[in-house]
Amino acid sequence: MPTNEALQVFYGTIPLMLLVLGAWLRESMLLKDILQRLGNLELSFDRFKDEVRRDLGQIKERLAVLETRAGVIYHN
């Protein structure tokens, strides 16, 4: 049978283990949240790049039409 001192040490470590487990779970959830936000940011950036690419193509087409109408075509 364990002594009273051994039981105090054993039961004293339970709150410490719960505290460490809680901190680990909180950090784990925080990391998942950060990764999710970075993923959302990446998707938004990809959509933005696609829109810019599409708009740039439209601008080039419009510029070519205007240059053709003006009779002056200048490109670097």
DODRENKE-125923 format. One record per atom (N, C-alpha, C): residue number from 1; x, y, z; atom name. Coordinates in nm, 2 decimals. Layout:
N
+-----+--------+--------+--------+------+
:   n :     px :     py :     pz : atom :
+-----+--------+--------+--------+------+
: NUM :      X :      Y :      Z :   CA :
...
+-----+--------+--------+--------+------+
***
This chain:
76
+-----+--------+--------+--------+------+
:   n :     px :     py :     pz : atom :
+-----+--------+--------+--------+------+
:   1 :   0.08 :  -0.12 :   0.00 :    N :
:   1 :   0.00 :   0.00 :   0.00 :   CA :
:   1 :   0.09 :   0.12 :   0.00 :    C :
:   2 :   0.06 :   0.22 :  -0.09 :    N :
:   2 :   0.14 :   0.34 :  -0.10 :   CA :
:   2 :   0.12 :   0.43 :   0.03 :    C :
:   3 :   0.23 :   0.50 :   0.06 :    N :
:   3 :   0.22 :   0.58 :   0.18 :   CA :
:   3 :   0.15 :   0.71 :   0.14 :    C :
:   4 :   0.11 :   0.78 :   0.24 :    N :
:   4 :   0.04 :   0.91 :   0.23 :   CA :
:   4 :   0.11 :   1.01 :   0.14 :    C :
:   5 :   0.24 :   1.01 :   0.16 :    N :
:   5 :   0.33 :   1.11 :   0.08 :   CA :
:   5 :   0.33 :   1.07 :  -0.07 :    C :
:   6 :   0.33 :   0.94 :  -0.10 :    N :
:   6 :   0.33 :   0.90 :  -0.24 :   CA :
:   6 :   0.20 :   0.93 :  -0.30 :    C :
:   7 :   0.09 :   0.92 :  -0.23 :    N :
:   7 :  -0.04 :   0.95 :  -0.29 :   CA :
:   7 :  -0.05 :   1.10 :  -0.31 :    C :
:   8 :   0.00 :   1.18 :  -0.22 :    N :
:   8 :   0.00 :   1.33 :  -0.24 :   CA :
:   8 :   0.08 :   1.37 :  -0.37 :    C :
:   9 :   0.19 :   1.30 :  -0.39 :    N :
:   9 :   0.27 :   1.33 :  -0.51 :   CA :
:   9 :   0.19 :   1.29 :  -0.63 :    C :
:  10 :   0.13 :   1.17 :  -0.63 :    N :
:  10 :   0.06 :   1.12 :  -0.75 :   CA :
:  10 :  -0.06 :   1.21 :  -0.78 :    C :
:  11 :  -0.14 :   1.24 :  -0.68 :    N :
:  11 :  -0.26 :   1.33 :  -0.70 :   CA :
:  11 :  -0.22 :   1.47 :  -0.72 :    C :
:  12 :  -0.11 :   1.51 :  -0.68 :    N :
:  12 :  -0.06 :   1.65 :  -0.71 :   CA :
:  12 :  -0.02 :   1.67 :  -0.86 :    C :
:  13 :   0.02 :   1.56 :  -0.92 :    N :
:  13 :   0.06 :   1.57 :  -1.06 :   CA :
:  13 :  -0.06 :   1.57 :  -1.15 :    C :
:  14 :  -0.18 :   1.53 :  -1.11 :    N :
:  14 :  -0.30 :   1.53 :  -1.20 :   CA :
:  14 :  -0.33 :   1.67 :  -1.24 :    C :
:  15 :  -0.34 :   1.77 :  -1.16 :    N :
:  15 :  -0.37 :   1.90 :  -1.21 :   CA :
:  15 :  -0.26 :   1.95 :  -1.30 :    C :
:  16 :  -0.14 :   1.92 :  -1.28 :    N :
:  16 :  -0.03 :   1.96 :  -1.37 :   CA :
:  16 :  -0.05 :   1.89 :  -1.50 :    C :
:  17 :  -0.08 :   1.77 :  -1.51 :    N :
:  17 :  -0.10 :   1.70 :  -1.63 :   CA :
:  17 :  -0.22 :   1.76 :  -1.71 :    C :
:  18 :  -0.33 :   1.79 :  -1.64 :    N :
:  18 :  -0.44 :   1.85 :  -1.70 :   CA :
:  18 :  -0.41 :   1.99 :  -1.76 :    C :
:  19 :  -0.33 :   2.07 :  -1.69 :    N :
:  19 :  -0.28 :   2.20 :  -1.73 :   CA :
:  19 :  -0.20 :   2.19 :  -1.86 :    C :
:  20 :  -0.11 :   2.09 :  -1.86 :    N :
:  20 :  -0.02 :   2.07 :  -1.98 :   CA :
:  20 :  -0.11 :   2.03 :  -2.10 :    C :
:  21 :  -0.20 :   1.94 :  -2.07 :    N :
:  21 :  -0.29 :   1.89 :  -2.18 :   CA :
:  21 :  -0.38 :   2.00 :  -2.23 :    C :
:  22 :  -0.43 :   2.08 :  -2.14 :    N :
:  22 :  -0.51 :   2.20 :  -2.19 :   CA :
:  22 :  -0.43 :   2.30 :  -2.27 :    C :
:  23 :  -0.31 :   2.32 :  -2.23 :    N :
:  23 :  -0.22 :   2.42 :  -2.31 :   CA :
:  23 :  -0.19 :   2.36 :  -2.45 :    C :
:  24 :  -0.16 :   2.23 :  -2.45 :    N :
:  24 :  -0.13 :   2.16 :  -2.58 :   CA :
:  24 :  -0.25 :   2.16 :  -2.67 :    C :
:  25 :  -0.37 :   2.14 :  -2.62 :    N :
:  25 :  -0.49 :   2.14 :  -2.70 :   CA :
:  25 :  -0.52 :   2.28 :  -2.75 :    C :
:  26 :  -0.50 :   2.38 :  -2.67 :    N :
:  26 :  -0.52 :   2.52 :  -2.71 :   CA :
:  26 :  -0.43 :   2.56 :  -2.82 :    C :
:  27 :  -0.30 :   2.52 :  -2.81 :    N :
:  27 :  -0.20 :   2.55 :  -2.91 :   CA :
:  27 :  -0.24 :   2.48 :  -3.04 :    C :
:  28 :  -0.28 :   2.35 :  -3.03 :    N :
:  28 :  -0.31 :   2.28 :  -3.14 :   CA :
:  28 :  -0.43 :   2.34 :  -3.22 :    C :
:  29 :  -0.53 :   2.38 :  -3.14 :    N :
:  29 :  -0.65 :   2.45 :  -3.21 :   CA :
:  29 :  -0.61 :   2.58 :  -3.27 :    C :
:  30 :  -0.52 :   2.65 :  -3.21 :    N :
:  30 :  -0.47 :   2.78 :  -3.26 :   CA :
:  30 :  -0.39 :   2.76 :  -3.39 :    C :
:  31 :  -0.31 :   2.66 :  -3.39 :    N :
:  31 :  -0.23 :   2.63 :  -3.52 :   CA :
:  31 :  -0.33 :   2.59 :  -3.63 :    C :
:  32 :  -0.43 :   2.51 :  -3.60 :    N :
:  32 :  -0.53 :   2.47 :  -3.70 :   CA :
:  32 :  -0.60 :   2.60 :  -3.76 :    C :
:  33 :  -0.63 :   2.69 :  -3.67 :    N :
:  33 :  -0.70 :   2.81 :  -3.71 :   CA :
:  33 :  -0.61 :   2.90 :  -3.80 :    C :
:  34 :  -0.48 :   2.91 :  -3.76 :    N :
:  34 :  -0.38 :   2.98 :  -3.84 :   CA :
:  34 :  -0.37 :   2.92 :  -3.98 :    C :
:  35 :  -0.36 :   2.79 :  -3.98 :    N :
:  35 :  -0.35 :   2.72 :  -4.11 :   CA :
:  35 :  -0.47 :   2.74 :  -4.20 :    C :
:  36 :  -0.59 :   2.74 :  -4.14 :    N :
:  36 :  -0.71 :   2.76 :  -4.21 :   CA :
:  36 :  -0.71 :   2.90 :  -4.27 :    C :
:  37 :  -0.67 :   3.00 :  -4.18 :    N :
:  37 :  -0.67 :   3.14 :  -4.23 :   CA :
:  37 :  -0.57 :   3.16 :  -4.35 :    C :
:  38 :  -0.46 :   3.09 :  -4.34 :    N :
:  38 :  -0.36 :   3.10 :  -4.44 :   CA :
:  38 :  -0.41 :   3.04 :  -4.57 :    C :
:  39 :  -0.48 :   2.93 :  -4.56 :    N :
:  39 :  -0.54 :   2.86 :  -4.68 :   CA :
:  39 :  -0.65 :   2.95 :  -4.74 :    C :
:  40 :  -0.73 :   3.02 :  -4.66 :    N :
:  40 :  -0.83 :   3.11 :  -4.71 :   CA :
:  40 :  -0.76 :   3.23 :  -4.78 :    C :
:  41 :  -0.65 :   3.28 :  -4.72 :    N :
:  41 :  -0.58 :   3.39 :  -4.78 :   CA :
:  41 :  -0.52 :   3.35 :  -4.92 :    C :
:  42 :  -0.47 :   3.23 :  -4.92 :    N :
:  42 :  -0.41 :   3.18 :  -5.05 :   CA :
:  42 :  -0.52 :   3.17 :  -5.16 :    C :
:  43 :  -0.64 :   3.12 :  -5.12 :    N :
:  43 :  -0.75 :   3.11 :  -5.22 :   CA :
:  43 :  -0.79 :   3.25 :  -5.27 :    C :
:  44 :  -0.80 :   3.34 :  -5.17 :    N :
:  44 :  -0.84 :   3.48 :  -5.21 :   CA :
:  44 :  -0.73 :   3.54 :  -5.31 :    C :
:  45 :  -0.61 :   3.51 :  -5.28 :    N :
:  45 :  -0.50 :   3.57 :  -5.36 :   CA :
:  45 :  -0.50 :   3.51 :  -5.50 :    C :
:  46 :  -0.53 :   3.37 :  -5.51 :    N :
:  46 :  -0.54 :   3.31 :  -5.64 :   CA :
:  46 :  -0.66 :   3.37 :  -5.72 :    C :
:  47 :  -0.77 :   3.39 :  -5.65 :    N :
:  47 :  -0.89 :   3.45 :  -5.72 :   CA :
:  47 :  -0.85 :   3.59 :  -5.77 :    C :
:  48 :  -0.78 :   3.67 :  -5.69 :    N :
:  48 :  -0.74 :   3.80 :  -5.73 :   CA :
:  48 :  -0.65 :   3.80 :  -5.85 :    C :
:  49 :  -0.55 :   3.71 :  -5.85 :    N :
:  49 :  -0.46 :   3.69 :  -5.96 :   CA :
:  49 :  -0.54 :   3.66 :  -6.09 :    C :
:  50 :  -0.64 :   3.57 :  -6.08 :    N :
:  50 :  -0.71 :   3.53 :  -6.20 :   CA :
:  50 :  -0.79 :   3.66 :  -6.25 :    C :
:  51 :  -0.85 :   3.73 :  -6.16 :    N :
:  51 :  -0.92 :   3.85 :  -6.20 :   CA :
:  51 :  -0.83 :   3.95 :  -6.27 :    C :
:  52 :  -0.71 :   3.98 :  -6.21 :    N :
:  52 :  -0.62 :   4.07 :  -6.27 :   CA :
:  52 :  -0.58 :   4.02 :  -6.41 :    C :
:  53 :  -0.55 :   3.89 :  -6.42 :    N :
:  53 :  -0.51 :   3.84 :  -6.55 :   CA :
:  53 :  -0.62 :   3.86 :  -6.65 :    C :
:  54 :  -0.74 :   3.83 :  -6.61 :    N :
:  54 :  -0.85 :   3.85 :  -6.70 :   CA :
:  54 :  -0.87 :   3.99 :  -6.74 :    C :
:  55 :  -0.86 :   4.08 :  -6.64 :    N :
:  55 :  -0.88 :   4.23 :  -6.67 :   CA :
:  55 :  -0.77 :   4.28 :  -6.76 :    C :
:  56 :  -0.65 :   4.23 :  -6.73 :    N :
:  56 :  -0.53 :   4.27 :  -6.81 :   CA :
:  56 :  -0.55 :   4.23 :  -6.96 :    C :
:  57 :  -0.60 :   4.11 :  -6.98 :    N :
:  57 :  -0.63 :   4.07 :  -7.12 :   CA :
:  57 :  -0.73 :   4.16 :  -7.18 :    C :
:  58 :  -0.84 :   4.20 :  -7.11 :    N :
:  58 :  -0.94 :   4.29 :  -7.17 :   CA :
:  58 :  -0.88 :   4.42 :  -7.20 :    C :
:  59 :  -0.79 :   4.47 :  -7.11 :    N :
:  59 :  -0.73 :   4.60 :  -7.13 :   CA :
:  59 :  -0.64 :   4.60 :  -7.25 :    C :
:  60 :  -0.57 :   4.49 :  -7.27 :    N :
:  60 :  -0.48 :   4.48 :  -7.39 :   CA :
:  60 :  -0.56 :   4.48 :  -7.52 :    C :
:  61 :  -0.67 :   4.40 :  -7.52 :    N :
:  61 :  -0.76 :   4.40 :  -7.63 :   CA :
:  61 :  -0.82 :   4.54 :  -7.66 :    C :
:  62 :  -0.87 :   4.60 :  -7.56 :    N :
:  62 :  -0.92 :   4.74 :  -7.58 :   CA :
:  62 :  -0.82 :   4.84 :  -7.63 :    C :
:  63 :  -0.70 :   4.83 :  -7.58 :    N :
:  63 :  -0.59 :   4.91 :  -7.62 :   CA :
:  63 :  -0.55 :   4.89 :  -7.77 :    C :
:  64 :  -0.55 :   4.76 :  -7.81 :    N :
:  64 :  -0.52 :   4.73 :  -7.95 :   CA :
:  64 :  -0.63 :   4.79 :  -8.04 :    C :
:  65 :  -0.75 :   4.78 :  -8.00 :    N :
:  65 :  -0.86 :   4.84 :  -8.08 :   CA :
:  65 :  -0.85 :   4.99 :  -8.09 :    C :
:  66 :  -0.82 :   5.05 :  -7.98 :    N :
:  66 :  -0.80 :   5.20 :  -7.98 :   CA :
:  66 :  -0.68 :   5.24 :  -8.07 :    C :
:  67 :  -0.57 :   5.16 :  -8.05 :    N :
:  67 :  -0.45 :   5.20 :  -8.13 :   CA :
:  67 :  -0.48 :   5.17 :  -8.28 :    C :
:  68 :  -0.55 :   5.07 :  -8.31 :    N :
:  68 :  -0.58 :   5.04 :  -8.45 :   CA :
:  68 :  -0.67 :   5.15 :  -8.51 :    C :
:  69 :  -0.77 :   5.19 :  -8.43 :    N :
:  69 :  -0.86 :   5.30 :  -8.48 :   CA :
:  69 :  -0.78 :   5.43 :  -8.50 :    C :
:  70 :  -0.68 :   5.46 :  -8.41 :    N :
:  70 :  -0.61 :   5.58 :  -8.42 :   CA :
:  70 :  -0.50 :   5.57 :  -8.53 :    C :
:  71 :  -0.47 :   5.45 :  -8.57 :    N :
:  71 :  -0.37 :   5.44 :  -8.67 :   CA :
:  71 :  -0.23 :   5.44 :  -8.62 :    C :
:  72 :  -0.21 :   5.45 :  -8.49 :    N :
:  72 :  -0.08 :   5.45 :  -8.43 :   CA :
:  72 :  -0.07 :   5.33 :  -8.35 :    C :
:  73 :   0.03 :   5.24 :  -8.38 :    N :
:  73 :   0.06 :   5.12 :  -8.30 :   CA :
:  73 :   0.20 :   5.13 :  -8.24 :    C :
:  74 :   0.21 :   5.14 :  -8.11 :    N :
:  74 :   0.34 :   5.16 :  -8.05 :   CA :
:  74 :   0.35 :   5.05 :  -7.94 :    C :
:  75 :   0.45 :   4.97 :  -7.94 :    N :
:  75 :   0.48 :   4.87 :  -7.84 :   CA :
:  75 :   0.63 :   4.87 :  -7.81 :    C :
:  76 :   0.66 :   4.84 :  -7.69 :    N :
:  76 :   0.80 :   4.84 :  -7.65 :   CA :
:  76 :   0.86 :   4.71 :  -7.70 :    C :
+-----+--------+--------+--------+------+
***
